[in-house]
């Protein structure tokens, strides 16, 4: 008994969609990590502001400047991770949408 060629094509399409969904989950994890990296400098700065009455910024400038530069780097890294993951998620959604339009029988399984 020979396998149906249509069944092989369906399995191939389902495999492709599973791969795209796995990549989308990875992009969502990157988004979550980007949000966490972005939030860390904000919490450090809030501690600095809350404790600012206990020190003079001019006396601790040698510690404050590198810390602020590190925070700036973390904010930039967090923004990059968030932006990149949003673009990837939109790309994967668009690819899945194109596959659903191309293979209309799949639309009922993917909604």
HELIX and SHEET records of a PDB file:
HELIX    1   1 UNK A    5  UNK A   50  1                                  46    
HELIX    2   2 UNK A   52  UNK A   54  5                                   3    
HELIX    3   3 UNK A   61  UNK A  102  1                                  42    
HELIX    4   4 UNK A  104  UNK A  106  5                                   3    
HELIX    5   5 UNK A  107  UNK A  110  1                                   4    
END                                                                             
